[in-house]
Amino acid sequence: MDSIKRSSSFTQFSKKKIKKLRNELSNRPITSIENLSDEIFYEIFDYIDAGPIYQIFSDLNYRFEQILHSSSFLLKIKLQNITQEEVVRDTNISLREKIRRGEHRLKKFFSRVMDFSDYATDIPLRKVHMRPSQILSIYSWKPLEHNYFFSQFISNLKFSHLESLNFETDDSHILMSMLSKIKSLSRLFSLTITHQHDYIDLSDIYRIILALPVLKYYKFTTNKPYLSVLLPVASNKRMNNIEHLVMNHHCTFEDLSMITSYTPKLRRLYFINEQESNNLIPENIYPIPLCNLTHLTIGDYYKNFNEFEIFISQLNLNLNVLSITVQSQDITYLNATRWEEFILKYLPQLEKFYFQYSEKIHNEYEYPISSRQLNQFSSAFWIKRQWVTKILFDNEYIIHLIRPYRETWFVDFSFTQLTLLYYPDEFGGITTVDCRRILNTIQIYHLEIRDETIFAGLLIEMINFLPKLDSLKIHALSFNQSGSLSINELNTLCSIGNTCQITKIYLEKMIDIEEVYLLMKLCPCMTYLKVGYINKNKIKLILRNILKKINHKRISQLCSLCFHVPAIDDKMVNQLKEMINNENLLLNFTIKRVFDNIYLKWI
C-alpha cells in the first residue's frame, strides 16, 4: 500500500501559478541555470532528498544559501544503513573501523541538517543550518546509530512542518518515547513504523495512534505473532481522521472491530489473520458501518470460507476492491458458485477482485474437486467482470489466482492461464497425482513457463498434456545434446501436430532459428509469433529465413510477426520492406516500428 502522497514543499504558490511558471519556462530559451527562477528550483528540489541538495547547493553561492534557508523550502530526509558495497570496499579496514566511519558520517549529516550543537565540531569548513521546521518528511531505515537518531528526534520539539515519518526500531522503550513525541506533531499526516524482535504492547501503541488528530495514513509492521489489541469501543468524541490503515501483523476479527470503531473515515484497510478457524461467533464482531471503505486487503488468512463470509456480513461495506491471500485448506474457496453468491449478496459494487489460494503438493488432504467447480470461474459472471483465473505451479505449491484483466500479448481475458515457475527434468515429476487432479478438472488455455530454458522434448510433452492451449509463452527453447529430437519425441510431435490448437506464441529469447522452425511445426494453427530479442545485425537474415520457411512449407495460418530489436530505426525498417518486396517474400503486407518493436502483418 502506498502512503499519503506528499504535498509540494513549495507551499506559497498555487497550482495555477506553478503551471504558469512551467509555461514560461517552456516558452523561453534558458542559456544558464542561473536564469531559472527560485520557484522553479523549489519545484525541482521537491523531488530530491535533503542530503544531495545540501551536498550540491549549500556552498554554491549566496542565492542558493537564501533558497535553502527560506521558510518556504521544505525538505525530505532519508537515512539508511551503510550499503554492503561500502562495507566490503576496503578489505584492509576492520569492520569496527568501517562501522565507526559510518556512525561518524551519520552524526555529521545530522549536525549539518538539524543543527544539533553536540556535534557542531564535526562539520567541515562551516556549519550549514537547516531548521527542523523546514523538514517535511523523515525516512529512517536501520540507521547505524539508532539511539543517536531517536534521542535527537525525541529531544527536538520544532518539527512544525513534519508531515511524514517512517522509521524502524527493535527497542520497545525507544518506540514508546517516539510515540510520546509524535503526539505533539500537529501536521503529521503519514506514519510508518516497523518494530522487530522485541515484545510490544499493541494496545498502548494503538491507544496513542488512534488519538492523533490529523493522521491519515498509518502502517505498523511487527514479526511478533498473536498480539492482541485491547481497546474500548470508540465513542463519537474519540474518532480520528485515518483514511488508510495497514496492520501488517496478526489481527483478530474482534481486535479489528474495536480498532475500526475509531476510524469512520477509513477508505483503505489491510490486515493479517493468522489464526485457524475457531467457530467464529457473529455476536463477538461489533457491527461497524464502514461505509467509506473502498479497498480491503487481507493477507495470510487462515479462516475457512464460512467464517470469512460471517465476518464480511457483519460489515456494511461498499467495496470497490477486495484482495485476499488464503492459507486455509478449506476447498470451498475454489467453489466459483459460492463466490458468485457471496459477491452478489454482500459486495455488489465490487470492481476488482484479487484472490490467491495455495495448496501444498503431496499434501495429506484429498479434495473432491470437480471440473464443474473450477471451470465455473470462466462463466459469464467472471467474464462480465473481466476477472482472470490463473494457476501457478512451483516445486512446492499449486497456487490458484484470480486477478482483474489487464491487457496482455495474448489478449483474451476469458482464458484460464497456467504458469510454471519451476519444472523438473521430467514433466512426469510435475504432473503428480495432485497436479493431474487440477489439470484434469479444468481447461487450460494459456501456458507460461518462466524458467530460463526448457528442453524441446519436455515442451512437446507439456503441450500434449494440455490439448486446449491457445497461447504459449516461454523464455528460451533448447534441444538435447545431440541437437535433435529423439524418436519418441518426433513421434509425439507428429501425433499432436494435427491436434495442437495454439494460435499465439511468445518466445522471449531466440538462441537458434531452429527453435522457431520447431514451434511452427509443432503449432500449425499459429497465427501470431513474437520473439523477444533479436540482434539488429541479424534481423534481416532471420526474417528472410522465416518468411522463406513459411512459403516453402505453405504455412497458411501464420500472418503476424513481432520482433523486439534494440536500437532499430526507420532506416532499417525500410530496408526490411525493400527486401520483402524485391525477393517476393510477401505480397499484401504492412511493416512498422513502435519503439524497439517491429510489427509485420500480411494477408
N, C-alpha and C positions, 0 to 999 in steps of 0.2 A: 504494500500500500504506500502511496505517495503521501508525504506530509503536506501541510498547508504551503502553498506556493508563496514565496517571499515577495513582498511588495518592493517596488523600486526604492532604492535608498535616496534617490533624488526626490525629496518629498515636497519641494517648494513649487514644482511645476505641474500643471495639469496635463492630461493626455493630449489635449489639443495643442498645447504649447510644445510638447515633445514632438508631436507629429509635424508641427511647423518647422522645428529645428531640423528634423530629418529631411524635409523637403528642401530647405535652404542648403543643407549640406550636399544634397544630390544635384542641385541646380547650379552650383558654382564650383569651379576648379579649386582644389586645395593643393597648394605647392609646398606647404610646410606644416608640420604637426602643430607649430605654434599658432597657426591660423584657426585652429579649431577652438570653438567657444568652451567656456568652463562647463556649460550644461552638457555638451557632447561628452566631455570627459567623465562627468558624473554618470552618464548612461553607460559608457564603456566600463568604468570601474565597478558598476553594479554586477558585472558578470565575472569578476576576478576576486580571488581571496586576498585578505589583508596583507599576508606575508609578501607575495610577489609585488603588490602595489608599493609597499614601503621600500622594498629592496630596490625597485627600479626607479621610483619617482621621488623618494624623500630627499635625496641630495642633488636633484637635477637643477633646480633654480628656485627663486623666490616665489614665482607664480604657483608652482606645484606645492610648495610649503603651505601657501594660503589655502589651496584646494583641500589638502589633506587635513588641515586644521579647521575647516569650515564646519559649522554646526549642521549644515545640510548634508554633509558627507557621512553616510553610514556604511559600516564595513562588516564583512563576514570573516570570521577567523576559523581556520581549520588546523587542528593539532593532531598529528598522527604519530605512531611509533616509528622509530628508525627502521628503514627498509632492510630486507635481508641482504640486498646488494651492498648497502653501506656497511653492514656488519662484517661481510666477508671481503671487503675491498682490499684491505691490507692485512695479510695473514701474519705480519710481523708484530702487529699491535695486539696486546692481550685483550680478551673480552671485557675485563674490568675497565680498561682504559677506554675502549670503544663506548661502553655504557656511560662512563664519566663524561666523555665528549658529547654524547647525545643529550645528557642531562644539562650540560653547560649551554648547548645551543638552545634548548627549550627555555631555560631561565633567561638567557639573553634576549630571546624573542619576546618573552613576557615583559621584561623590563623595558623594552622599547615600545611595544604596542599598548601596554596597560599602565605604564608609569609607576611600577611598584618600586618604591625607593630602596628597599632592602638590597636590590640587585643593580642599582644605578651605576655602580663602578664597573659592571661588566660591559657597558656599552662602549664600542669603539668610536673614536672621533668625537661624537657629541650625541646627546640624548635626543631622541625623537619622541615627542609626546603624542600619544593617541588617547584621548579621554575615554574611559569606559562608557560614557554616554554616547559615544559615536558607534558603538558596537551593535550591529543588528542581529547577528547570529553567531553561535559558537558550536563548533563540531569538534569534540574531543574524543578520539577513539584510541584507547590504550596508549596514552602518553607515557613516556618513560618514567617521569616523575609524577605519579598520580597524586600523592599527598600535596606536592607543591601546587599543582593546578587547582585542586579542590580548596586548599586552605586560602589561596589568593582570591578565588571566586567567592567563598563564603565571607571573607572579611571585607570585600568591597561592596559598597551599598549604592553605587552610582550607575547601574546598568539601566538607565531610564528608557532606552530605546531597544533593549534586547527583546526580540520577537520570537527567536527560535533557539532552542538549546538541545543538543544531542550529546550524551556522554555515557561512558561505561565505567563501572566500578565493581570491585569484588568485596568491598567493605561496607557492611550494613550501617555502621556508625557514620561513615562519611556520607552515605546516601541520605540518611535522615537529616544530617546537618545541611546538606544541599537543599533538601526539600523545605526546610525551615527558612532558608534564604529565598527560595523560589517564591514563597508566599508574598514577598514584598515587590515582585516584579510586575508592574502594572500593565505592561504591554506584551507579556509572554503569551503568544498565540499557539506555539507549537513546542511540544516537549517529548523527547525520545530518551528512554532510559534502558540500558542493558545492565543487568545485575547477575553475576555468575558466582558460583562456588560457595557463597556464604548463606546461612539461613536468613530469611527475611520475613517480616510480618506484613503480609499484603493488606491486612485491614488498616494498619496505620498509614501505609502508603496511599491507598485509595481514599482514606478519610481526608488527607491533605489535598490530593489531586482534585477530587470532586468538589472541593471548596474554592478552587481557583476561579475567579470571576470571569476572566476573558479567554481562558484556554479553549481552543477549538480543535486541536489535534493532540492526541496523547497515545503513545506507544510504550508498552512496558514488556520487556523480554527477560525471562529467567529460566534457568535449566533445572530448577527445583520442582519436582512433581507434587501434585496433590496438595497445594497450598490453598487454604480457604480464605474467603473474604467475608468477615462477619460485620455487617453494617445494618442499621435500621433502615426500613423503607423510607425514602425521602419524603419530606413534606414540601408543600408548594414554595416555601421560603428558602429551601436549600437546593434548588435546582440550578444547574450551570448551563454553559453555552457550548459544551463539547459537541462537535459535529462528526468527528472521525475518531473512533476508538479502536485501538489494536491491542488486544490482550494476548500476547504471544506466550501464553502459559496456560496450564490446565485451569478450567473454569467450569464448575458445575452449573446446571440449569438454575438451581436455587441462587447461587452466587450471582449469576448473570441477571436474574430478576431484580436482585437488590441493587446492583450497580447501575443498571439501566433505568432504574426509577429516578435517578438523579440527572438523566440526560435526555430530556424530552425533545431536544433539537437534533438528536443523533441521526445522521444520514448514512454513515458507513460504519460497519461493525465487523470485527474479526476476533474470533476466539478459538480455543482448543479445548476439546473434551476428551480426556484420555481414559476415563473410567468405562469399564464394560457395563453392559446392561444390568440394571438392578431394580427392575419393576418400577419404573418411574410413576409417581403418583401426581396426577394433574393438579391436585389441590396444593401441592408444595411449590408450584410455579406461580408466582404472583403475576396476574394478568396485567400486562403493561401495553397500552396503546402506542406503539412506536410508529405513529402514522407518518413520520418524516423519513423513516428508514427506507433507503432505496437499494443499498448494497449490503448483502450479508455473506460473509465468508467463514466457513467452519473448517478448521484443519485438524487432521489426526482424530477423526471421530470414530468412537468405538461402540456407540449405542446401536441397537437394532432399529429397523425401519419403523416399527410401531412406536417406539419411544421418540424417534425423530418427528414423526407425524403429530404426536401428542404435544411436543414442545412447540412446534410451529402453530398448532391450532390454538394455543393459549395467547398468541400474539396477534395483535391487529396490524397486519403488515400490508404495505403496498409496494412490494419489492419489484425492482426492475432487473436486478442481477442477483443470482444465487450461485455460490461456489461452495462445494463440499468435497472433502477428501475423506473417504470412508476406509477405516481399518477393521471394521466389524466383519465377521464371517457370515453375516445374515444374507442369504442369497436373494432375499426379497428385493434388495437394492437393484438387482438385474431384471426385475419384472417391469417391463415398459408400461403395462396396463396400470399397475399401481401408481407409477409416476404420473401418468396422464390424469388419473382421477385426483391425485393429490394436488397437482398443479392447478387444475381447473377449479378445484374447490377452495384452496387456500391462497394460491398465488396467481390469479387470473391475469395480472398485469405483467407477469414475468417476461422479459425480453431476451435476457442472456442467461444461459444455464451452463455451469462448469461442474463436471462430475468426474470423480476418479475413484475407482474401486479396485483394490489389489487383492489377488488371491495367490497364495504360495503354491508353486508347482510341487507335485508329490505331497500335497498336504493330507491330513488324516480325514478330511471331510469328503463325503460323497454327495455331490449336489445333483438333484434331479432337474437339471436344466433341460428345457425343451427348445426345439428350434423355433417354436412359436414365440416363446418369451424373448429371445434375443433378436429375432428378425422383426419384432414389433417396434424396435427402435428406428426402423425405416418406414414406419407407417405414415399416413397423411398428417397426423398430429405433429410429428417431428419434422417432416419435410416442410410443412407450412411455416414453422418457426425457424427453419434453416439451422437446426442443431445436428451436428455431425457425430456419428459414432466411430470411435477408433479403438483398436485393440493392439496393445504393445506386448511383445514377448521379450524378456531378458533371461538371464540364466537362473533367476530365482522366482520371478513373479509373472503372472498374466495380469496385465493392467487394462481395465476397461475405462475408456474415456468418452465423455460427451462434451463437445465444445461448440460454440457458435461458429457458423461457417465464415471463413474468410477466403478470399479469392486465392486459388492455387493454380498451379500449372495444368492440373488435370481437370479443373473446372467443376465437375458435378458434385454438388454438396449432399446429394441424397445417398451417396455410396457409403458403405461400411468399409473402414480402412484398417489395414493390418500393418503394423510397424515392427520390424525385428531389430531390437537394439543389440542383440547378440545371437550368433548361431554357432553350433558346434561343427565339427568336421563332417559329421554325417547328419543329414536332415532328420533321420530317424531319432536322433537324440533330442531334437526339439519337439517332435510330434509324439510325445509320450502320451499315456492314457489321458492325462489332464488336458494337454493341448489339443489332442484329437477330439476330445469331447467338445471343446469350443468350436473348432474348425468344422466339425461335422454337423453342428447345430446352427450355424449362421453363414450366410453367403458373404464372402469377402470380395470386394470389387477393386480395391486399391492396395497394392503391396509396396512398402518402403523398407529397404534394407540399409541400415546406417553404418554397418561395419566398413572398414577401409576397402576390402576386396572380397568378392565372392567368386568361388570357382564355378565355371560354366556348368559342369555336371550337376552341382548342387542346385543351381538356379533352375535347371531343367526339371529337377525332381520337385522343387517347390511349386513351380507353375503347374506341373502335372497334378499336384495335390489340391490346387485351387483353381478349378475349371472356370469359375465365373469372373476371374480377374479382367478388369477393363483397363487399368493403368498400372504402371510399374516404374519405380524409382530405385536406382542402385548407384552406389558411389563409383565403383570400378569393377570390371569383369576380368577374370583371368582364366587361362587354360591350365591343364596339368603340366607336369614337367616335360612330357613328350611333345607338348604343343598341339595335341589333337585330342578329340573326344574318344572315349573308349567305345567298344562295340555296343555295350549296353546303353550307354548314353546316346549314341547315334540312333539306336532302335527306339529309345524313348522319344527322342526328338522327332523321328519320323511318325511315331504313333500319335503324338499330340499336335503335330504341325497343322492338321486339318481341323482340330477342335479348339485350339487356343483362340480366345476372344479378345486378347489385349489389343487396344487401339492406340494407346498413348504410352510412350516410353521416355524416361529422362535418365540419361547416362551422365553422371556428374563429371567423370574424368575418363577420357578415352586414351588408352595406352597403345592400342594397335587397332587398325581399321578392321581387322578380322572380327573384333568384338561387335562392330556394327553389322557386319555380314551375318554373324550368328543370330543376332537379335532379329534381323529381317527374315531369316529362315524360320526361326522359332515362332515368330509372331506375324503370320501372313496377313492378318487383319489390321496391322498397324497403319494408322493414317497420319500420325504425328510423331516425330523424333526430335528430341532436344539433347544436345551434347554440351556439357557444362564448361569445358575448357578445350580450346584448340589454339595452337601456336599460330601467330599471324603469318609466319613464313610458310606454313603448311596448309593453310585453309584452301588454297586453290587446288592443290593436288588431291586433298581429301574430298572436297566437294565434287570434283571431276570423277573420281573413282566411285563415289556413292551413286551419282546420277547414272553412270555407265552400268553399274550393277543393277539399278532399278530398271533400266531399259533392256538389259540383256535378260534378266530373269522375268521381265514383264510383271513387275510388282505393281499392280494397278491401284491398290488401296492407298499406298503412301503418297501423300500430296502436300506435306508441310514439314519443313525442317527449320530448326533453330539452333544456331551455334553461338556460343559465347567466345568471343575473340578479343582479348585485351588489346587496347591501342589500335583497334580497327578504325579506319577513316572512310570518308565518302569516296576517295580516290580508289581505294581497294575494292569497295562495293561495285563501283563502275567497271573495274577490271573483271570482277566475277561475272557481271552481267554480260560483258562482251564475250567472255569465254563461253558462257552458256549459249549465246546466240551463234557465235562463229562455229562451234562444234556441234550445233543442233542437239544439244542435250535435253532441252525442253522447248516447248512451243509457247503456249499461253502461260506466262508466269509473271510474278511480281517479286522483287527483292528490295529490301530496305534495311536501314540500320537504325537501331534505337539504342543510344549509348554504345555499349560494347557488344551488343547482340545483333546478329544477322538473322533476318526472317525471310525465308524463301517459300513461296506458295505457288502451286500450279494446278491446272485442271486437265 
